[in-house]
Amino acid sequence: MNSDEVKACCADAYSKDVVALLLGDSYHPGGTALTRRLADSLQLPQDGRVLDVASGRGTTALLLADVYGVRVDGVDYSAANTALAQVAARTAPAGLVEKTRFTTGDAEQLPYSAGVFDAVVCECALCTFPDKVKAAAEFARVLRPGGRVGITDVTAIPGRLPPELNGLGARIACVADARPAAEYADILAAAGLRTLTTERHDQAMMRIIDQIEARLNLLRIAAPARLADAGVDLTAALAVLNAARTAVADGALGYALLVAVKSTG
């Protein structure tokens, strides 16, 4: 499967309603609490301009616009997610629709001019991008000098992951192509982005694993047809979750927050 097919497969998976049921509104470990912690580290200027890469259904973009008073552009590979985010903006509290814009686009070829954003946010998505180096270079390109990039993402030590956490299904689950936090920092550095902060949030990963398992079991009893219609193999999904739980406990899998700054030189 080539990189475009991987992107399309991931985008299709994350646009499904069953994913929203399993993951909740934020679609990532730590939820909105971790998003706020990330945003606080970005030193967002009032009425500044922020890009949310892999913006999904718009949860983070709307939160940033509402709580931090910034203007947010969200870009997502899935046209279905873009449409859902636009609906969410129209039904959000007054004023947010004017502060948010959502576009369908590729993180590796961002549809924005250079140097136009004060901050770039990317939550639980860099690990799914086939060309992480190119995506990081795009983050840097659209960021103004002195601007910051904030990332939360799955971390992994590839050689220590069990076989259940490899392959396309695990990639869609943000595991199979995840990297150690230090490697993410190296990828950012190669793009001219110097990491200022790295935090471990492995317990957030454990909590979302438990949440997904509980919701899968609930759907198995209450709405098995929804799982079947979404193509969810319950046995395989539970095996991935069990393997992921073990990997977190062993330190081979986790979650991290990174903040980096673009040089002013």
Backbone as CSV, one residue per row, in Angstrom:
resi,resn,N_x,N_y,N_z,CA_x,CA_y,CA_z,C_x,C_y,C_z
1,MET,0.847,-1.187,0.000,0.000,0.000,0.000,0.889,1.246,0.000
2,ASN,0.656,2.172,-0.980,1.482,3.369,-1.040,1.015,4.414,-0.032
3,SER,1.772,5.525,0.061,1.498,6.508,1.109,0.133,7.165,0.946
4,ASP,-0.282,7.430,-0.302,-1.599,8.043,-0.511,-2.715,7.104,-0.071
5,GLU,-2.532,5.828,-0.307,-3.548,4.854,0.118,-3.598,4.753,1.644
6,VAL,-2.435,4.822,2.284,-2.413,4.802,3.747,-3.148,6.017,4.299
7,LYS,-2.876,7.202,3.735,-3.545,8.428,4.181,-5.059,8.314,4.008
8,ALA,-5.475,7.822,2.845,-6.906,7.699,2.580,-7.570,6.714,3.529
9,CYS,-6.875,5.622,3.813,-7.431,4.610,4.714,-7.575,5.164,6.129
10,CYS,-6.551,5.882,6.599,-6.620,6.488,7.933,-7.726,7.537,7.986
11,ALA,-7.813,8.368,6.946,-8.832,9.420,6.921,-10.228,8.824,6.932
12,ASP,-10.419,7.761,6.162,-11.732,7.113,6.126,-12.087,6.524,7.484
13,ALA,-11.121,5.890,8.124,-11.385,5.279,9.431,-11.799,6.326,10.458
14,TYR,-11.098,7.471,10.464,-11.360,8.479,11.485,-12.585,9.333,11.194
15,SER,-13.198,9.143,10.032,-14.443,9.859,9.745,-15.674,9.055,10.136
16,LYS,-15.479,7.811,10.554,-16.610,6.939,10.885,-17.194,7.298,12.257
17,ASP,-18.509,7.202,12.352,-19.193,7.525,13.603,-18.767,6.605,14.736
18,VAL,-18.458,5.346,14.421,-18.082,4.415,15.485,-16.789,4.857,16.165
19,VAL,-15.921,5.516,15.430,-14.682,6.020,16.030,-14.994,7.100,17.058
20,ALA,-15.948,7.973,16.724,-16.363,8.999,17.677,-16.943,8.365,18.943
21,LEU,-17.690,7.283,18.765,-18.259,6.597,19.927,-17.165,6.009,20.817
22,LEU,-16.125,5.477,20.198,-15.068,4.811,20.954,-14.081,5.786,21.579
23,LEU,-13.763,6.859,20.868,-12.711,7.762,21.312,-13.229,9.000,22.022
24,GLY,-14.498,9.359,21.817,-15.003,10.602,22.384,-14.696,11.770,21.464
25,ASP,-15.028,12.981,21.905,-14.923,14.150,21.043,-13.490,14.487,20.635
26,SER,-12.526,14.253,21.511,-11.173,14.744,21.257,-10.337,13.836,20.364
27,TYR,-10.696,12.560,20.286,-9.997,11.614,19.402,-8.552,11.362,19.816
28,HIS,-8.157,11.693,21.038,-6.772,11.445,21.421,-6.668,11.278,22.933
29,PRO,-5.629,10.585,23.397,-5.427,10.445,24.840,-5.308,11.803,25.525
30,GLY,-5.816,11.866,26.741,-5.717,13.103,27.506,-6.853,14.073,27.284
31,GLY,-7.585,13.914,26.164,-8.753,14.733,25.899,-8.477,16.226,25.904
32,THR,-9.516,17.002,26.196,-9.385,18.453,26.155,-8.469,18.983,27.257
33,ALA,-8.324,18.248,28.351,-7.419,18.700,29.416,-5.980,18.766,28.906
34,LEU,-5.568,17.759,28.128,-4.212,17.772,27.586,-4.085,18.814,26.473
35,THR,-5.163,19.025,25.714,-5.149,20.083,24.700,-4.900,21.440,25.352
36,ARG,-5.557,21.695,26.474,-5.353,22.964,27.181,-3.928,23.080,27.711
37,ARG,-3.388,21.987,28.213,-2.003,22.022,28.700,-1.055,22.348,27.548
38,LEU,-1.309,21.750,26.400,-0.495,22.024,25.215,-0.626,23.487,24.820
39,ALA,-1.869,23.973,24.763,-2.104,25.362,24.354,-1.440,26.346,25.308
40,ASP,-1.476,26.056,26.611,-0.841,26.939,27.588,0.662,27.052,27.336
41,SER,1.259,25.991,26.807,2.704,25.987,26.542,3.068,26.738,25.266
42,LEU,2.081,27.054,24.458,2.340,27.696,23.165,2.389,29.218,23.248
43,GLN,1.989,29.767,24.401,1.990,31.225,24.585,1.265,31.916,23.441
44,LEU,0.030,31.522,23.222,-0.747,32.022,22.085,-1.078,33.499,22.254
45,PRO,-0.778,34.325,21.261,-1.116,35.744,21.363,-2.613,35.957,21.139
46,GLN,-3.195,36.923,21.846,-4.609,37.239,21.652,-4.859,37.580,20.190
47,ASP,-5.863,36.944,19.616,-6.236,37.115,18.215,-5.146,36.628,17.258
48,GLY,-4.212,35.803,17.777,-3.201,35.216,16.909,-3.812,34.187,15.980
49,ARG,-3.002,33.700,15.058,-3.483,32.739,14.066,-2.828,31.385,14.305
50,VAL,-3.657,30.353,14.415,-3.207,29.006,14.751,-3.671,28.038,13.665
51,LEU,-2.809,27.080,13.336,-3.170,26.003,12.416,-3.291,24.704,13.192
52,ASP,-4.426,24.037,13.056,-4.644,22.724,13.658,-4.554,21.686,12.545
53,VAL,-3.459,20.925,12.540,-3.227,19.923,11.498,-3.868,18.606,11.915
54,ALA,-4.597,17.984,10.988,-5.403,16.791,11.277,-6.481,17.175,12.290
55,SER,-7.274,18.162,11.914,-8.233,18.799,12.827,-9.480,17.986,13.088
56,GLY,-9.674,16.878,12.364,-10.810,16.003,12.641,-12.130,16.736,12.564
57,ARG,-12.961,16.541,13.579,-14.293,17.147,13.591,-14.318,18.523,14.240
58,GLY,-13.154,19.095,14.480,-13.076,20.485,14.896,-13.023,20.746,16.390
59,THR,-12.923,19.710,17.210,-12.977,19.895,18.660,-11.865,20.805,19.168
60,THR,-10.622,20.523,18.778,-9.501,21.326,19.250,-9.567,22.747,18.712
61,ALA,-9.862,22.902,17.432,-9.928,24.236,16.828,-10.956,25.107,17.541
62,LEU,-12.119,24.555,17.813,-13.168,25.319,18.480,-12.795,25.639,19.917
63,LEU,-12.136,24.709,20.596,-11.689,24.971,21.961,-10.668,26.114,21.987
64,LEU,-9.703,26.074,21.088,-8.678,27.115,21.054,-9.283,28.479,20.759
65,ALA,-10.208,28.519,19.803,-10.849,29.786,19.460,-11.662,30.324,20.624
66,ASP,-12.336,29.436,21.332,-13.221,29.842,22.422,-12.435,30.266,23.658
67,VAL,-11.497,29.426,24.096,-10.804,29.661,25.370,-9.648,30.644,25.232
68,TYR,-8.950,30.616,24.089,-7.731,31.408,23.953,-7.893,32.621,23.032
69,GLY,-9.068,32.784,22.435,-9.342,33.967,21.634,-8.520,34.077,20.372
70,VAL,-8.086,32.945,19.815,-7.284,32.951,18.594,-8.150,32.611,17.387
71,ARG,-7.619,32.892,16.213,-8.254,32.482,14.959,-7.611,31.165,14.526
72,VAL,-8.411,30.188,14.205,-7.880,28.852,13.957,-8.298,28.349,12.574
73,ASP,-7.303,27.897,11.818,-7.548,27.156,10.578,-7.345,25.689,10.885
74,GLY,-8.311,24.863,10.530,-8.172,23.420,10.678,-8.032,22.775,9.319
75,VAL,-7.088,21.872,9.187,-6.905,21.147,7.922,-6.918,19.657,8.206
76,ASP,-7.666,18.911,7.417,-7.790,17.470,7.612,-7.839,16.790,6.252
77,TYR,-7.273,15.588,6.180,-7.233,14.848,4.908,-8.609,14.351,4.499
78,SER,-9.511,14.228,5.469,-10.847,13.691,5.212,-11.850,14.802,4.927
79,ALA,-12.443,14.774,3.733,-13.479,15.752,3.404,-14.698,15.586,4.308
80,ALA,-14.967,14.351,4.732,-16.096,14.115,5.631,-15.862,14.799,6.968
81,ASN,-14.645,14.712,7.495,-14.330,15.386,8.749,-14.401,16.905,8.595
82,THR,-13.925,17.410,7.470,-14.006,18.852,7.229,-15.449,19.324,7.266
83,ALA,-16.332,18.585,6.615,-17.754,18.948,6.605,-18.344,18.914,8.012
84,LEU,-17.974,17.892,8.790,-18.485,17.787,10.158,-17.951,18.927,11.029
85,ALA,-16.703,19.311,10.829,-16.135,20.424,11.587,-16.841,21.732,11.244
86,GLN,-17.164,21.919,9.983,-17.880,23.127,9.573,-19.262,23.189,10.205
87,VAL,-19.921,22.048,10.302,-21.225,21.993,10.977,-21.055,22.323,12.458
88,ALA,-20.028,21.752,13.082,-19.783,22.015,14.502,-19.538,23.505,14.749
89,ALA,-18.810,24.159,13.843,-18.539,25.588,13.993,-19.823,26.404,13.892
90,ARG,-20.711,26.014,12.978,-21.960,26.765,12.794,-22.891,26.619,13.988
91,THR,-22.763,25.512,14.707,-23.646,25.281,15.858,-22.963,25.605,17.183
92,ALA,-21.719,26.108,17.130,-20.975,26.469,18.334,-21.468,27.816,18.865
93,PRO,-21.032,28.211,20.061,-21.419,29.511,20.601,-21.132,30.652,19.628
94,ALA,-21.887,31.711,19.746,-21.780,32.849,18.830,-20.348,33.353,18.745
95,GLY,-19.915,33.654,17.531,-18.596,34.214,17.307,-17.545,33.212,16.892
96,LEU,-17.746,31.938,17.204,-16.718,30.955,16.893,-16.669,30.621,15.408
97,VAL,-17.792,30.703,14.736,-17.781,30.395,13.302,-16.896,31.390,12.544
98,GLU,-16.836,32.648,13.038,-15.992,33.644,12.389,-14.517,33.440,12.723
99,LYS,-14.237,32.754,13.820,-12.849,32.556,14.253,-12.237,31.248,13.752
100,THR,-13.033,30.398,13.102,-12.529,29.101,12.654,-12.835,28.885,11.167
101,ARG,-11.881,28.246,10.493,-12.061,27.839,9.096,-11.510,26.431,8.934
102,PHE,-12.216,25.625,8.170,-11.811,24.236,7.994,-11.637,23.915,6.515
103,THR,-10.519,23.240,6.221,-10.134,22.963,4.844,-9.700,21.509,4.722
104,THR,-9.991,20.897,3.604,-9.487,19.554,3.313,-8.111,19.686,2.664
105,GLY,-7.131,19.002,3.241,-5.788,19.111,2.690,-4.848,18.090,3.309
106,ASP,-3.636,18.043,2.772,-2.616,17.065,3.151,-1.581,17.728,4.050
107,ALA,-1.307,17.126,5.200,-0.318,17.676,6.124,1.068,17.760,5.503
108,GLU,1.326,16.931,4.502,2.625,16.938,3.853,2.702,17.955,2.723
109,GLN,1.578,18.618,2.408,1.530,19.682,1.399,0.474,20.689,1.843
110,LEU,0.757,21.405,2.910,-0.245,22.280,3.513,-0.655,23.400,2.553
111,PRO,-1.955,23.649,2.430,-2.452,24.657,1.477,-2.460,26.070,2.049
112,TYR,-1.299,26.502,2.584,-1.183,27.826,3.195,0.143,28.450,2.791
113,SER,0.180,29.778,2.820,1.404,30.502,2.502,2.416,30.368,3.638
114,ALA,3.654,30.690,3.339,4.721,30.598,4.336,4.592,31.710,5.375
115,GLY,4.919,31.352,6.621,5.053,32.327,7.677,3.784,33.016,8.124
116,VAL,2.632,32.361,8.011,1.364,33.041,8.316,0.778,32.672,9.675
117,PHE,1.318,31.669,10.355,0.736,31.210,11.620,1.649,31.513,12.805
118,ASP,1.014,31.860,13.924,1.737,32.064,15.173,2.022,30.743,15.869
119,ALA,1.198,29.733,15.599,1.390,28.415,16.217,0.779,27.351,15.328
120,VAL,1.344,26.165,15.415,0.813,24.976,14.735,0.582,23.915,15.799
121,VAL,-0.587,23.289,15.754,-0.945,22.222,16.682,-1.199,20.951,15.880
122,CYS,-0.704,19.826,16.375,-0.955,18.536,15.723,-1.082,17.486,16.820
123,GLU,-2.294,16.995,17.029,-2.559,16.063,18.126,-2.815,14.647,17.599
124,CYS,-1.998,13.735,18.074,-2.166,12.304,17.807,-2.316,12.015,16.316
125,ALA,-1.467,12.643,15.507,-1.590,12.466,14.058,-0.248,12.323,13.360
126,LEU,0.804,12.999,13.859,2.107,12.897,13.197,2.523,11.443,13.053
127,CYS,2.199,10.634,14.051,2.581,9.218,14.008,1.927,8.466,12.842
128,THR,0.836,8.991,12.305,0.160,8.313,11.190,0.643,8.794,9.827
129,PHE,1.376,9.920,9.779,1.784,10.471,8.490,2.882,9.610,7.878
130,PRO,2.746,9.193,6.639,3.801,8.378,6.010,5.144,9.091,5.934
131,ASP,5.139,10.408,5.650,6.390,11.162,5.548,6.409,12.220,6.661
132,LYS,6.869,11.812,7.821,6.880,12.701,8.982,7.852,13.860,8.797
133,VAL,8.958,13.617,8.138,9.955,14.668,7.908,9.364,15.763,7.035
134,LYS,8.647,15.369,5.994,8.029,16.356,5.105,6.942,17.132,5.835
135,ALA,6.154,16.444,6.667,5.102,17.126,7.422,5.713,18.152,8.368
136,ALA,6.787,17.781,9.076,7.437,18.719,9.992,7.987,19.926,9.244
137,ALA,8.530,19.688,8.057,9.028,20.798,7.239,7.892,21.743,6.852
138,GLU,6.727,21.173,6.610,5.560,22.001,6.300,5.105,22.795,7.518
139,PHE,5.148,22.181,8.694,4.830,22.922,9.927,5.728,24.159,10.010
140,ALA,7.021,23.944,9.810,7.984,25.042,9.917,7.755,26.092,8.832
141,ARG,7.436,25.658,7.642,7.251,26.600,6.526,6.129,27.596,6.794
142,VAL,4.997,27.111,7.308,3.832,27.987,7.482,3.896,28.788,8.784
143,LEU,4.889,28.498,9.621,5.011,29.147,10.920,5.870,30.412,10.794
144,ARG,5.483,31.471,11.478,6.301,32.689,11.487,7.554,32.449,12.329
145,PRO,8.640,33.201,12.097,9.814,33.094,12.963,9.441,33.369,14.420
146,GLY,9.899,32.515,15.317,9.561,32.638,16.727,8.261,31.965,17.099
147,GLY,7.521,31.479,16.116,6.279,30.760,16.382,6.557,29.374,16.939
148,ARG,5.524,28.765,17.499,5.699,27.477,18.169,4.837,26.376,17.564
149,VAL,5.365,25.174,17.646,4.641,23.965,17.249,4.344,23.164,18.511
150,GLY,3.100,22.727,18.664,2.727,21.884,19.788,2.200,20.545,19.306
151,ILE,2.789,19.484,19.795,2.421,18.135,19.364,2.098,17.286,20.589
152,THR,1.026,16.524,20.522,0.839,15.398,21.434,0.730,14.162,20.551
153,ASP,1.408,13.104,20.953,1.408,11.945,20.060,1.792,10.658,20.779
154,VAL,1.407,9.574,20.142,1.789,8.246,20.600,3.293,8.077,20.421
155,THR,3.940,7.505,21.416,5.358,7.187,21.309,5.525,5.666,21.375
156,ALA,6.547,5.170,20.703,6.775,3.723,20.695,8.239,3.424,20.440
157,ILE,8.668,2.306,20.973,9.979,1.749,20.656,9.707,0.584,19.698
158,PRO,9.840,0.814,18.382,9.354,-0.150,17.389,9.817,-1.581,17.596
159,GLY,11.072,-1.792,17.908,11.583,-3.144,18.056,11.003,-3.900,19.232
160,ARG,10.340,-3.190,20.144,9.780,-3.842,21.327,8.267,-4.011,21.254
161,LEU,7.651,-3.598,20.149,6.199,-3.735,20.035,5.823,-5.170,19.669
162,PRO,4.770,-5.702,20.272,4.306,-7.044,19.908,3.714,-7.063,18.517
163,PRO,3.587,-8.221,17.884,3.112,-8.298,16.499,1.719,-7.719,16.303
164,GLU,0.874,-7.746,17.339,-0.487,-7.199,17.199,-0.461,-5.692,16.941
165,LEU,0.661,-5.044,17.280,0.753,-3.595,17.139,1.548,-3.191,15.909
166,ASN,1.514,-4.020,14.892,2.098,-3.701,13.595,1.020,-3.905,12.532
167,GLY,1.283,-3.413,11.343,0.296,-3.559,10.274,-0.615,-2.352,10.173
168,LEU,-1.482,-2.345,9.140,-2.314,-1.182,8.833,-3.292,-0.859,9.952
169,GLY,-3.926,-1.895,10.510,-4.903,-1.640,11.565,-4.283,-0.927,12.744
170,ALA,-3.090,-1.361,13.132,-2.410,-0.712,14.240,-1.919,0.680,13.844
171,ARG,-1.612,0.866,12.582,-1.207,2.202,12.126,-2.366,3.177,12.254
172,ILE,-3.561,2.742,11.828,-4.746,3.579,11.971,-4.993,3.890,13.445
173,ALA,-4.688,2.941,14.308,-4.853,3.145,15.752,-3.710,3.962,16.345
174,CYS,-2.877,4.564,15.484,-1.798,5.471,15.914,-0.695,4.755,16.668
175,VAL,-0.424,3.509,16.333,0.588,2.758,17.066,1.713,2.285,16.154
176,ALA,1.379,1.674,15.032,2.363,0.929,14.257,3.527,1.774,13.754
177,ASP,3.302,3.050,13.422,4.399,3.877,12.921,4.775,4.989,13.895
178,ALA,4.396,4.827,15.167,4.792,5.790,16.192,6.287,5.664,16.456
179,ARG,6.897,6.749,16.956,8.329,6.791,17.201,8.615,7.199,18.646
180,PRO,9.820,6.975,19.128,10.177,7.493,20.456,10.091,9.018,20.477
181,ALA,9.842,9.596,21.637,9.729,11.050,21.744,10.993,11.745,21.235
182,ALA,12.149,11.164,21.518,13.401,11.773,21.071,13.488,11.816,19.555
183,GLU,12.909,10.821,18.884,12.942,10.827,17.421,12.014,11.896,16.858
184,TYR,10.863,12.116,17.501,10.005,13.230,17.081,10.768,14.545,17.203
185,ALA,11.497,14.710,18.305,12.275,15.933,18.489,13.329,16.073,17.397
186,ASP,13.956,14.964,16.990,14.945,14.993,15.907,14.289,15.386,14.581
187,ILE,13.088,14.870,14.337,12.360,15.207,13.108,12.043,16.700,13.078
188,LEU,11.613,17.235,14.212,11.329,18.666,14.298,12.605,19.480,14.115
189,ALA,13.691,19.012,14.732,14.957,19.732,14.627,15.435,19.816,13.183
190,ALA,15.251,18.748,12.427,15.658,18.739,11.027,14.894,19.772,10.211
191,ALA,13.709,20.146,10.707,12.888,21.162,10.025,13.174,22.560,10.553
192,GLY,14.123,22.685,11.493,14.439,23.981,12.058,13.583,24.354,13.242
193,LEU,13.047,23.352,13.927,12.177,23.566,15.079,12.856,22.992,16.323
194,ARG,13.207,23.866,17.244,13.956,23.451,18.446,12.986,23.112,19.572
195,THR,13.086,21.890,20.074,12.176,21.447,21.127,12.506,22.138,22.447
196,LEU,11.459,22.722,23.051,11.577,23.405,24.328,11.099,22.541,25.486
197,THR,10.068,21.749,25.221,9.408,20.977,26.277,9.077,19.583,25.776
198,THR,9.362,18.590,26.596,8.904,17.226,26.341,8.324,16.682,27.643
199,GLU,7.087,16.221,27.592,6.430,15.660,28.771,5.885,14.275,28.444
200,ARG,5.974,13.381,29.408,5.385,12.051,29.256,3.974,12.057,29.839
201,HIS,3.055,11.457,29.099,1.665,11.329,29.557,1.174,9.904,29.267
202,ASP,1.981,8.921,29.686,1.677,7.532,29.379,0.365,7.065,30.017
203,GLN,0.021,7.610,31.166,-1.228,7.190,31.803,-2.447,7.612,30.987
204,ALA,-2.301,8.691,30.219,-3.397,9.090,29.326,-3.638,8.009,28.274
205,MET,-2.561,7.383,27.821,-2.695,6.277,26.869,-3.397,5.091,27.522
206,MET,-3.032,4.777,28.747,-3.662,3.658,29.440,-5.153,3.916,29.643
207,ARG,-5.493,5.157,29.985,-6.900,5.485,30.212,-7.724,5.356,28.943
208,ILE,-7.169,5.766,27.797,-7.964,5.681,26.574,-8.096,4.230,26.109
209,ILE,-7.091,3.404,26.375,-7.201,1.973,26.076,-8.355,1.371,26.869
210,ASP,-8.413,1.688,28.163,-9.501,1.180,29.011,-10.855,1.697,28.525
211,GLN,-10.897,2.961,28.110,-12.146,3.547,27.628,-12.633,2.855,26.363
212,ILE,-11.730,2.644,25.415,-12.118,2.001,24.162,-12.606,0.579,24.419
213,GLU,-11.912,-0.161,25.282,-12.323,-1.529,25.583,-13.719,-1.542,26.202
214,ALA,-13.969,-0.633,27.155,-15.286,-0.585,27.799,-16.380,-0.255,26.791
215,ARG,-16.107,0.681,25.906,-17.119,1.079,24.917,-17.326,-0.004,23.858
216,LEU,-16.256,-0.705,23.497,-16.412,-1.834,22.571,-17.315,-2.908,23.169
217,ASN,-17.072,-3.228,24.419,-17.888,-4.253,25.076,-19.334,-3.813,25.227
218,LEU,-19.552,-2.522,25.453,-20.918,-2.004,25.533,-21.614,-2.100,24.181
219,LEU,-20.898,-1.726,23.118,-21.479,-1.816,21.773,-21.735,-3.272,21.382
220,ARG,-20.853,-4.160,21.819,-21.040,-5.580,21.520,-22.382,-6.077,22.048
221,ILE,-22.785,-5.553,23.204,-24.047,-5.968,23.812,-25.223,-5.153,23.282
222,ALA,-25.045,-3.828,23.215,-26.174,-2.942,22.915,-26.390,-2.694,21.430
223,ALA,-25.314,-2.713,20.639,-25.465,-2.366,19.218,-24.454,-3.115,18.370
224,PRO,-24.516,-4.450,18.360,-23.541,-5.215,17.583,-23.575,-4.897,16.094
225,ALA,-24.749,-4.503,15.592,-24.859,-4.188,14.165,-23.999,-2.984,13.793
226,ARG,-23.846,-2.042,14.722,-23.028,-0.857,14.436,-21.565,-1.243,14.265
227,LEU,-21.110,-2.180,15.089,-19.742,-2.662,14.941,-19.569,-3.399,13.611
228,ALA,-20.528,-4.231,13.282,-20.457,-4.995,12.037,-20.477,-4.068,10.831
229,ASP,-21.372,-3.069,10.857,-21.483,-2.138,9.732,-20.199,-1.336,9.549
230,ALA,-19.509,-1.065,10.656,-18.262,-0.304,10.589,-17.062,-1.187,10.259
231,GLY,-17.298,-2.489,10.120,-16.213,-3.406,9.796,-15.274,-3.686,10.939
232,VAL,-15.760,-3.523,12.180,-14.916,-3.756,13.359,-14.895,-5.240,13.698
233,ASP,-13.710,-5.812,13.690,-13.505,-7.188,14.129,-13.244,-7.130,15.633
234,LEU,-14.246,-7.469,16.432,-14.143,-7.285,17.882,-12.995,-8.087,18.464
235,THR,-12.832,-9.327,18.027,-11.756,-10.168,18.567,-10.394,-9.554,18.288
236,ALA,-10.198,-9.102,17.048,-8.920,-8.489,16.679,-8.707,-7.179,17.427
237,ALA,-9.784,-6.384,17.572,-9.673,-5.101,18.262,-9.277,-5.290,19.720
238,LEU,-9.885,-6.270,20.379,-9.558,-6.525,21.788,-8.134,-7.041,21.935
239,ALA,-7.678,-7.819,20.961,-6.293,-8.314,21.003,-5.306,-7.153,20.892
240,VAL,-5.609,-6.178,20.013,-4.757,-4.997,19.867,-4.740,-4.196,21.163
241,LEU,-5.911,-4.029,21.778,-5.990,-3.273,23.027,-5.203,-3.951,24.156
242,ASN,-5.314,-5.262,24.248,-4.571,-5.995,25.279,-3.063,-5.890,25.052
243,ALA,-2.662,-5.987,23.783,-1.240,-5.859,23.465,-0.751,-4.450,23.777
244,ALA,-1.590,-3.449,23.486,-1.224,-2.060,23.754,-1.093,-1.812,25.258
245,ARG,-2.000,-2.372,26.030,-1.942,-2.200,27.490,-0.637,-2.778,28.048
246,THR,-0.281,-3.963,27.563,0.964,-4.593,28.003,2.172,-3.761,27.591
247,ALA,2.126,-3.215,26.373,3.249,-2.424,25.878,3.423,-1.129,26.676
248,VAL,2.315,-0.512,27.086,2.420,0.687,27.927,3.043,0.330,29.272
249,ALA,2.578,-0.755,29.856,3.117,-1.187,31.149,4.609,-1.503,31.062
250,ASP,5.046,-1.998,29.892,6.452,-2.355,29.701,7.318,-1.167,29.281
251,GLY,6.700,-0.006,29.035,7.456,1.172,28.610,7.754,1.226,27.132
252,ALA,7.189,0.292,26.353,7.430,0.282,24.916,6.462,1.189,24.158
253,LEU,5.377,1.587,24.807,4.342,2.403,24.191,3.930,3.481,25.184
254,GLY,3.669,4.666,24.694,3.273,5.739,25.600,2.686,6.911,24.855
255,TYR,2.682,8.051,25.516,2.131,9.267,24.929,2.965,10.437,25.412
256,ALA,3.200,11.407,24.536,4.072,12.524,24.889,3.536,13.846,24.356
257,LEU,3.940,14.897,25.013,3.667,16.270,24.598,5.011,16.927,24.292
258,LEU,5.089,17.572,23.122,6.298,18.289,22.738,5.923,19.693,22.254
259,VAL,6.712,20.673,22.652,6.575,22.031,22.154,7.916,22.458,21.588
260,ALA,7.905,22.998,20.367,9.131,23.425,19.709,8.938,24.836,19.151
261,VAL,10.045,25.526,18.942,10.003,26.909,18.454,10.800,27.020,17.167
262,LYS,10.309,27.881,16.275,11.021,28.151,15.027,12.025,29.279,15.261
263,SER,13.216,29.109,14.754,14.268,30.105,14.933,13.845,31.453,14.357
264,THR,14.295,32.514,15.001,14.025,33.860,14.502,15.116,34.326,13.550
265,GLY,16.167,33.517,13.422,17.293,33.900,12.575,17.064,33.613,11.112
